[in-house]
Amino acid sequence: MKLLIKVLEHEFIDTVLTTEIIDSEVVIEEDIGTFAVARFSMPLIDIEEYNIVEIYEVENTDTRIFRGYVYKIEPVRNQF
């Protein structure tokens, strides 16, 4: 299954900054008491904190599986 990441400028501005197919593992943690969190790696693109990220499963019809704010951007070189 392929996943498509769509980055929007802001909650109230529907301008799509970029879309990208990603191959990395996506972990979505949902908790009733707090916000849902999605963690994944993606190619370097122009993205900023507080942009909106939508994750879609790409099949015959695209299905949105996550929508949220960019909270933290961590370059791969800082993960090791």
N, CA, C and O atoms as CSV, one atom per row, in Angstrom:
chain,resi,resn,atom,element,x,y,z
A,1,MET,N,N,0.840,-1.174,0.000
A,1,MET,CA,C,0.000,0.000,0.000
A,1,MET,C,C,0.889,1.243,0.000
A,1,MET,O,O,1.844,1.344,0.770
A,2,LYS,N,N,0.557,2.173,-0.869
A,2,LYS,CA,C,1.301,3.419,-0.928
A,2,LYS,C,C,0.622,4.468,-0.069
A,2,LYS,O,O,-0.600,4.481,0.077
A,3,LEU,N,N,1.436,5.347,0.495
A,3,LEU,CA,C,0.917,6.451,1.295
A,3,LEU,C,C,1.301,7.771,0.648
A,3,LEU,O,O,2.432,7.952,0.198
A,4,LEU,N,N,0.357,8.676,0.608
A,4,LEU,CA,C,0.555,10.001,0.050
A,4,LEU,C,C,0.483,11.007,1.181
A,4,LEU,O,O,-0.458,10.997,1.975
A,5,ILE,N,N,1.481,11.876,1.251
A,5,ILE,CA,C,1.494,12.957,2.236
A,5,ILE,C,C,1.146,14.243,1.496
A,5,ILE,O,O,1.762,14.572,0.482
A,6,LYS,N,N,0.167,14.958,2.004
A,6,LYS,CA,C,-0.213,16.252,1.440
A,6,LYS,C,C,0.033,17.302,2.513
A,6,LYS,O,O,-0.451,17.166,3.637
A,7,VAL,N,N,0.787,18.357,2.173
A,7,VAL,CA,C,1.101,19.419,3.118
A,7,VAL,C,C,0.331,20.667,2.716
A,7,VAL,O,O,0.456,21.158,1.594
A,8,LEU,N,N,-0.473,21.173,3.659
A,8,LEU,CA,C,-1.265,22.379,3.441
A,8,LEU,C,C,-0.653,23.523,4.222
A,8,LEU,O,O,-0.031,23.316,5.263
A,9,GLU,N,N,-0.835,24.737,3.711
A,9,GLU,CA,C,-0.205,25.893,4.333
A,9,GLU,C,C,-0.695,26.156,5.744
A,9,GLU,O,O,0.111,26.410,6.639
A,10,HIS,N,N,-2.001,26.101,5.958
A,10,HIS,CA,C,-2.575,26.476,7.245
A,10,HIS,C,C,-3.974,25.887,7.331
A,10,HIS,O,O,-4.565,25.526,6.314
A,11,GLU,N,N,-4.498,25.792,8.531
A,11,GLU,CA,C,-5.836,25.227,8.724
A,11,GLU,C,C,-6.898,25.979,7.935
A,11,GLU,O,O,-7.820,25.369,7.396
A,12,PHE,N,N,-6.774,27.298,7.866
A,12,PHE,CA,C,-7.794,28.111,7.206
A,12,PHE,C,C,-7.416,28.483,5.777
A,12,PHE,O,O,-8.189,29.148,5.088
A,13,ILE,N,N,-6.239,28.064,5.323
A,13,ILE,CA,C,-5.795,28.322,3.955
A,13,ILE,C,C,-5.544,26.964,3.306
A,13,ILE,O,O,-4.625,26.248,3.702
A,14,ASP,N,N,-6.345,26.610,2.323
A,14,ASP,CA,C,-6.272,25.278,1.712
A,14,ASP,C,C,-5.231,25.156,0.611
A,14,ASP,O,O,-5.302,24.234,-0.201
A,15,THR,N,N,-4.272,26.062,0.565
A,15,THR,CA,C,-3.222,25.999,-0.443
A,15,THR,C,C,-2.350,24.770,-0.186
A,15,THR,O,O,-1.784,24.618,0.897
A,16,VAL,N,N,-2.246,23.896,-1.188
A,16,VAL,CA,C,-1.411,22.705,-1.066
A,16,VAL,C,C,0.019,23.091,-1.404
A,16,VAL,O,O,0.310,23.511,-2.524
A,17,LEU,N,N,0.915,22.946,-0.424
A,17,LEU,CA,C,2.320,23.281,-0.632
A,17,LEU,C,C,3.047,22.184,-1.397
A,17,LEU,O,O,3.876,22.468,-2.261
A,18,THR,N,N,2.737,20.932,-1.078
A,18,THR,CA,C,3.384,19.812,-1.752
A,18,THR,C,C,2.608,18.527,-1.496
A,18,THR,O,O,1.865,18.416,-0.522
A,19,THR,N,N,2.792,17.579,-2.372
A,19,THR,CA,C,2.317,16.210,-2.156
A,19,THR,C,C,3.495,15.294,-2.447
A,19,THR,O,O,4.310,15.572,-3.326
A,20,GLU,N,N,3.575,14.215,-1.711
A,20,GLU,CA,C,4.736,13.328,-1.830
A,20,GLU,C,C,4.319,11.907,-1.486
A,20,GLU,O,O,3.672,11.686,-0.462
A,21,ILE,N,N,4.677,10.949,-2.317
A,21,ILE,CA,C,4.497,9.537,-1.992
A,21,ILE,C,C,5.662,9.139,-1.096
A,21,ILE,O,O,6.814,9.431,-1.419
A,22,ILE,N,N,5.384,8.480,0.020
A,22,ILE,CA,C,6.472,8.069,0.912
A,22,ILE,C,C,6.509,6.559,1.055
A,22,ILE,O,O,5.490,5.880,0.935
A,23,ASP,N,N,7.704,6.048,1.312
A,23,ASP,CA,C,7.932,4.613,1.470
A,23,ASP,C,C,8.165,4.221,2.910
A,23,ASP,O,O,8.136,3.036,3.243
A,24,SER,N,N,8.399,5.205,3.779
A,24,SER,CA,C,8.773,4.888,5.154
A,24,SER,C,C,7.579,4.354,5.940
A,24,SER,O,O,6.425,4.492,5.534
A,25,GLU,N,N,7.891,3.751,7.062
A,25,GLU,CA,C,6.850,3.278,7.970
A,25,GLU,C,C,6.174,4.486,8.614
A,25,GLU,O,O,6.839,5.434,9.033
A,26,VAL,N,N,4.858,4.438,8.685
A,26,VAL,CA,C,4.092,5.497,9.336
A,26,VAL,C,C,3.450,4.907,10.587
A,26,VAL,O,O,2.729,3.912,10.516
A,27,VAL,N,N,3.715,5.524,11.719
A,27,VAL,CA,C,3.136,5.077,12.983
A,27,VAL,C,C,2.153,6.144,13.443
A,27,VAL,O,O,2.535,7.291,13.675
A,28,ILE,N,N,0.890,5.764,13.573
A,28,ILE,CA,C,-0.136,6.687,14.052
A,28,ILE,C,C,-0.577,6.209,15.425
A,28,ILE,O,O,-1.081,5.097,15.582
A,29,GLU,N,N,-0.378,7.069,16.415
A,29,GLU,CA,C,-0.769,6.757,17.790
A,29,GLU,C,C,-2.001,7.580,18.126
A,29,GLU,O,O,-1.967,8.810,18.087
A,30,GLU,N,N,-3.077,6.904,18.452
A,30,GLU,CA,C,-4.305,7.604,18.810
A,30,GLU,C,C,-4.582,7.397,20.289
A,30,GLU,O,O,-4.503,6.280,20.800
A,31,ASP,N,N,-4.904,8.476,20.960
A,31,ASP,CA,C,-5.200,8.433,22.390
A,31,ASP,C,C,-6.419,9.310,22.630
A,31,ASP,O,O,-6.428,10.480,22.247
A,32,ILE,N,N,-7.426,8.764,23.246
A,32,ILE,CA,C,-8.666,9.506,23.473
A,32,ILE,C,C,-8.420,10.751,24.321
A,32,ILE,O,O,-9.068,11.776,24.107
A,33,GLY,N,N,-7.503,10.681,25.271
A,33,GLY,CA,C,-7.270,11.797,26.178
A,33,GLY,C,C,-6.382,12.897,25.632
A,33,GLY,O,O,-6.343,13.993,26.190
A,34,THR,N,N,-5.656,12.620,24.532
A,34,THR,CA,C,-4.749,13.633,23.977
A,34,THR,C,C,-4.912,13.674,22.461
A,34,THR,O,O,-5.866,13.124,21.913
A,35,PHE,N,N,-3.978,14.326,21.800
A,35,PHE,CA,C,-4.014,14.404,20.344
A,35,PHE,C,C,-3.446,13.137,19.724
A,35,PHE,O,O,-2.603,12.471,20.325
A,36,ALA,N,N,-3.908,12.804,18.520
A,36,ALA,CA,C,-3.310,11.716,17.755
A,36,ALA,C,C,-1.976,12.201,17.205
A,36,ALA,O,O,-1.818,13.381,16.891
A,37,VAL,N,N,-1.014,11.284,17.090
A,37,VAL,CA,C,0.323,11.635,16.623
A,37,VAL,C,C,0.697,10.682,15.499
A,37,VAL,O,O,0.461,9.478,15.595
A,38,ALA,N,N,1.282,11.223,14.427
A,38,ALA,CA,C,1.817,10.391,13.342
A,38,ALA,C,C,3.307,10.672,13.233
A,38,ALA,O,O,3.739,11.824,13.219
A,39,ARG,N,N,4.087,9.593,13.155
A,39,ARG,CA,C,5.540,9.726,13.001
A,39,ARG,C,C,5.940,9.024,11.712
A,39,ARG,O,O,5.516,7.900,11.443
A,40,PHE,N,N,6.774,9.715,10.908
A,40,PHE,CA,C,7.219,9.123,9.649
A,40,PHE,C,C,8.422,9.894,9.136
A,40,PHE,O,O,8.705,11.007,9.581
A,41,SER,N,N,9.129,9.279,8.185
A,41,SER,CA,C,10.247,9.939,7.506
A,41,SER,C,C,9.816,10.236,6.087
A,41,SER,O,O,9.094,9.459,5.462
A,42,MET,N,N,10.275,11.382,5.586
A,42,MET,CA,C,9.926,11.741,4.214
A,42,MET,C,C,11.071,12.507,3.591
A,42,MET,O,O,11.945,13.005,4.300
A,43,PRO,N,N,11.076,12.611,2.253
A,43,PRO,CA,C,12.143,13.371,1.586
A,43,PRO,C,C,12.136,14.824,2.035
A,43,PRO,O,O,11.128,15.338,2.519
A,44,LEU,N,N,13.266,15.464,1.868
A,44,LEU,CA,C,13.401,16.865,2.243
A,44,LEU,C,C,12.525,17.723,1.333
A,44,LEU,O,O,12.716,17.751,0.117
A,45,ILE,N,N,11.577,18.410,1.925
A,45,ILE,CA,C,10.705,19.316,1.192
A,45,ILE,C,C,10.564,20.595,2.001
A,45,ILE,O,O,10.999,20.666,3.151
A,46,ASP,N,N,9.965,21.583,1.405
A,46,ASP,CA,C,9.747,22.848,2.095
A,46,ASP,C,C,8.524,22.709,2.998
A,46,ASP,O,O,7.387,22.821,2.541
A,47,ILE,N,N,8.767,22.467,4.258
A,47,ILE,CA,C,7.706,22.253,5.233
A,47,ILE,C,C,8.092,22.983,6.519
A,47,ILE,O,O,9.267,23.036,6.880
A,48,GLU,N,N,7.126,23.529,7.187
A,48,GLU,CA,C,7.390,24.277,8.414
A,48,GLU,C,C,6.475,23.788,9.528
A,48,GLU,O,O,5.449,23.154,9.281
A,49,GLU,N,N,6.867,24.094,10.748
A,49,GLU,CA,C,6.007,23.769,11.874
A,49,GLU,C,C,4.694,24.522,11.726
A,49,GLU,O,O,4.661,25.653,11.241
A,50,TYR,N,N,3.635,23.891,12.141
A,50,TYR,CA,C,2.265,24.397,12.098
A,50,TYR,C,C,1.630,24.355,10.720
A,50,TYR,O,O,0.508,24.836,10.554
A,51,ASN,N,N,2.321,23.786,9.708
A,51,ASN,CA,C,1.622,23.443,8.478
A,51,ASN,C,C,0.687,22.287,8.810
A,51,ASN,O,O,0.845,21.637,9.843
A,52,ILE,N,N,-0.270,22.032,7.953
A,52,ILE,CA,C,-1.191,20.904,8.137
A,52,ILE,C,C,-0.693,19.744,7.272
A,52,ILE,O,O,-0.331,19.944,6.113
A,53,VAL,N,N,-0.674,18.539,7.831
A,53,VAL,CA,C,-0.280,17.346,7.091
A,53,VAL,C,C,-1.467,16.407,7.034
A,53,VAL,O,O,-2.108,16.134,8.049
A,54,GLU,N,N,-1.756,15.915,5.838
A,54,GLU,CA,C,-2.782,14.892,5.654
A,54,GLU,C,C,-2.098,13.665,5.063
A,54,GLU,O,O,-1.271,13.782,4.158
A,55,ILE,N,N,-2.446,12.492,5.577
A,55,ILE,CA,C,-1.896,11.233,5.088
A,55,ILE,C,C,-3.040,10.437,4.465
A,55,ILE,O,O,-4.091,10.246,5.077
A,56,TYR,N,N,-2.813,9.980,3.239
A,56,TYR,CA,C,-3.823,9.223,2.505
A,56,TYR,C,C,-3.282,7.862,2.124
A,56,TYR,O,O,-2.103,7.728,1.796
A,57,GLU,N,N,-4.149,6.835,2.167
A,57,GLU,CA,C,-3.844,5.545,1.572
A,57,GLU,C,C,-4.226,5.662,0.104
A,57,GLU,O,O,-5.355,6.028,-0.223
A,58,VAL,N,N,-3.291,5.355,-0.773
A,58,VAL,CA,C,-3.538,5.489,-2.204
A,58,VAL,C,C,-3.941,4.134,-2.761
A,58,VAL,O,O,-3.143,3.197,-2.797
A,59,GLU,N,N,-5.182,4.047,-3.191
A,59,GLU,CA,C,-5.707,2.829,-3.829
A,59,GLU,C,C,-6.601,3.280,-4.967
A,59,GLU,O,O,-6.318,4.292,-5.608
A,60,ASN,N,N,-7.677,2.546,-5.233
A,60,ASN,CA,C,-8.623,2.974,-6.266
A,60,ASN,C,C,-9.213,4.332,-5.912
A,60,ASN,O,O,-9.372,5.194,-6.775
A,61,THR,N,N,-9.531,4.513,-4.647
A,61,THR,CA,C,-9.953,5.820,-4.138
A,61,THR,C,C,-9.041,6.158,-2.970
A,61,THR,O,O,-8.759,5.300,-2.133
A,62,ASP,N,N,-8.583,7.391,-2.906
A,62,ASP,CA,C,-7.703,7.809,-1.811
A,62,ASP,C,C,-8.521,7.974,-0.535
A,62,ASP,O,O,-9.584,8.594,-0.546
A,63,THR,N,N,-8.023,7.418,0.555
A,63,THR,CA,C,-8.699,7.493,1.843
A,63,THR,C,C,-7.809,8.217,2.835
A,63,THR,O,O,-6.682,7.791,3.086
A,64,ARG,N,N,-8.307,9.312,3.404
A,64,ARG,CA,C,-7.515,10.039,4.399
A,64,ARG,C,C,-7.513,9.257,5.703
A,64,ARG,O,O,-8.566,8.882,6.218
A,65,ILE,N,N,-6.296,9.011,6.238
A,65,ILE,CA,C,-6.177,8.262,7.488
A,65,ILE,C,C,-5.651,9.115,8.625
A,65,ILE,O,O,-5.680,8.693,9.781
A,66,PHE,N,N,-5.166,10.321,8.310
A,66,PHE,CA,C,-4.649,11.195,9.363
A,66,PHE,C,C,-4.667,12.635,8.888
A,66,PHE,O,O,-4.445,12.916,7.710
A,67,ARG,N,N,-4.935,13.551,9.825
A,67,ARG,CA,C,-4.831,14.986,9.564
A,67,ARG,C,C,-4.369,15.653,10.850
A,67,ARG,O,O,-4.957,15.432,11.909
A,68,GLY,N,N,-3.323,16.465,10.768
A,68,GLY,CA,C,-2.833,17.138,11.959
A,68,GLY,C,C,-1.802,18.197,11.624
A,68,GLY,O,O,-1.402,18.352,10.470
A,69,TYR,N,N,-1.378,18.921,12.645
A,69,TYR,CA,C,-0.363,19.961,12.515
A,69,TYR,C,C,1.028,19.351,12.523
A,69,TYR,O,O,1.249,18.299,13.123
A,70,VAL,N,N,1.967,20.015,11.855
A,70,VAL,CA,C,3.377,19.663,11.986
A,70,VAL,C,C,3.823,20.224,13.327
A,70,VAL,O,O,3.806,21.436,13.541
A,71,TYR,N,N,4.219,19.343,14.216
A,71,TYR,CA,C,4.622,19.755,15.557
A,71,TYR,C,C,6.133,19.882,15.660
A,71,TYR,O,O,6.647,20.838,16.241
A,72,LYS,N,N,6.846,18.905,15.090
A,72,LYS,CA,C,8.303,18.911,15.197
A,72,LYS,C,C,8.897,18.301,13.935
A,72,LYS,O,O,8.437,17.269,13.447
A,73,ILE,N,N,9.926,18.959,13.418
A,73,ILE,CA,C,10.670,18.459,12.266
A,73,ILE,C,C,12.058,18.093,12.768
A,73,ILE,O,O,12.770,18.931,13.321
A,74,GLU,N,N,12.432,16.841,12.573
A,74,GLU,CA,C,13.724,16.369,13.059
A,74,GLU,C,C,14.507,15.783,11.899
A,74,GLU,O,O,14.168,14.700,11.422
A,75,PRO,N,N,15.558,16.473,11.424
A,75,PRO,CA,C,16.362,15.945,10.308
A,75,PRO,C,C,16.923,14.573,10.645
A,75,PRO,O,O,17.233,14.281,11.800
A,76,VAL,N,N,17.050,13.738,9.624
A,76,VAL,CA,C,17.529,12.369,9.814
A,76,VAL,C,C,18.897,12.348,10.483
A,76,VAL,O,O,19.170,11.464,11.296
A,77,ARG,N,N,19.755,13.297,10.160
A,77,ARG,CA,C,21.095,13.287,10.745
A,77,ARG,C,C,21.047,13.435,12.274
A,77,ARG,O,O,22.010,13.071,12.950
A,78,ASN,N,N,19.948,13.962,12.831
A,78,ASN,CA,C,19.824,14.125,14.279
A,78,ASN,C,C,19.182,12.905,14.947
A,78,ASN,O,O,19.065,12.869,16.172
A,79,GLN,N,N,18.764,11.905,14.162
A,79,GLN,CA,C,18.091,10.753,14.736
A,79,GLN,C,C,19.057,9.645,15.147
A,79,GLN,O,O,18.654,8.707,15.834
A,80,PHE,N,N,20.304,9.734,14.745
A,80,PHE,CA,C,21.241,8.651,15.034
A,80,PHE,C,C,22.071,8.947,16.255
A,80,PHE,O,O,22.914,8.137,16.640
